[in-house]
Amino acid sequence: MKKALILLSSIAILLLFGVQCTFIEKNFGSLSKKETYILDLPGIQNRGFIRAAVDNNSTGYYIYRGRRMGYEYELLRDLAKRLNVQLHLVMVSDIDRAFDYLKEGKVDLIAMNLEKSSERSDNTSFSHPLGKMNTVLVGNENSGKITSWEHLSSDTIYVREGAVYKNQLCHLKDSLQLNYTIITTPEHEEILIDKVAEGEIKWTIADQNIAQANATYYGGLDISWKVQKEGDVSWVVRENSPKLLSSLNTWLEDKQKRFIPDLYAKYFLTPKNSYFRSNSPFSSLAGNQISVYDEIIKDGAEQLGWDWRLLASLVYKESRFDTVATSYAGAKGLLQLMPVTLERFGVENPNDPSESLMGGVRYLRYLDKFWMERVPDTSERLKFVLASYNIGHGHVEDAWRLTLKYGKNTQSWASVSEFLELKSDPDYYRDPIVKSGFAKGHLAVNYVKDVMSVFESYKALVEP
């Protein structure tokens, strides 16, 4: 007890007078940094979301006709559902940087097909394998048919920086005493394959799955020469996240029989579909369009003062860009307005994309005006508007009143959303200040999260 009092007194004195390197930093490290770094599964679940490093490519993560797609993306979405958390994606094309982000606590998981190596195992843990992968040499019809490594002579091979390819080629070069040159580049395998197909470079190395998918687009590619036999590929977490690793491995075991093979077939064994998804103007990989209605969405967003990709996210959430979509409750059009709202905001033909979208825009402007005085901050008010659009502003106003009654911050969506979720609890929805009664408020809170999540994806993958 005496020692504890002395320690606490010492810390208080040091905090009071300050030094360049404080006692706390010296003995316990920077608390804010360490707090992020040591986050394991309970901390991730308490935070409410998991951050995963992914690649932006035709098999990892991309946007197609407004929909988020990709092998790793769909796997991660299912994992996040299992862990009962939201999914936040961090796009990292540099593999070494992905490991830096993991060790610094900027991501909780690297969701790339990675082979285990001694260099990569420092302070990290590899999951059970997701599958096996071959590495192949990629050339074009002018590169010449390879039947032995000696045929490369003194050629140059371009490889992605941070991948295992350089080590594989160096080992072959040394053991067989070959003369080829290896050049590393931050460009992704798919970009390098494009350059091979177009004759800019002669050779590159890629995982066989990526090479096969891209060979569909380019008939003249030769991907028959294997660099290395099949090896296990896994995802990676920090070494000090054992509970996350355990849950990840359990999930992988459960999904290996059907879910993972089905996804693998979708992205790697259906080359025609992969080709159209990757080369469509509505793909973030080849174009910059989200939907055929981008122009009217941009006009509507300008009237709202919104980023057009945010309004596109709301349209995607409501109707998936289907002009004739009708909900079970009778909501219609791109922004799924109810009949009474259609009439109030001047929409005569809800199946007309321009008319229905502008009706929704007028409704959103009304909601923005409703909340403007109570929530002056634009970014915070946006979430009130989205929740009101989903559940009705009466229910959100009830939550605002409860927030005021209990002395919380009425200008903060984080505070008000807590009371909106409580509107299914009779202790709260029977409160005399509640005017609109019972509501499944948690659905509206999740709705806001979903729209904002799609918006973050659109911002990352589609230009303004």
Disulfide bonds with the S-S distance in Angstrom:
none
